[in-house]
Amino acid sequence: MALKQFRPVTPGTRLLVLIDRSGLWKGRPEKSLTRGKVDPAGRNSSGNSASSATSISAAASSALSERWSGSSMIRTGQGSSP
């Protein structure tokens, strides 16, 4: 990979330097150097995540459940009296 420098024919090409990528491999990846996915982990056939609602952590879900259970106790009058 060498650097290509251009002749200053226009002001835009005066300081233009690009990387010559002609020596790089343009085919498919080498099979022996790749590995497949072990677990689909909630992904569809395109490989994208199927649902973001299922990605709530256990700590966040327990905090939400505590918040909701606390508000139901206040509404029913089972909580502490003022």
Secondary structure, 3 states (H helix, E strand, C coil): CEEEECCCCCHHHCCCEEEECCCCCCCCCCHHHCCCCCCCCCECCCCCECCCHHHCCHHHHHHHHHHHHHHHHHHHCCCCCC
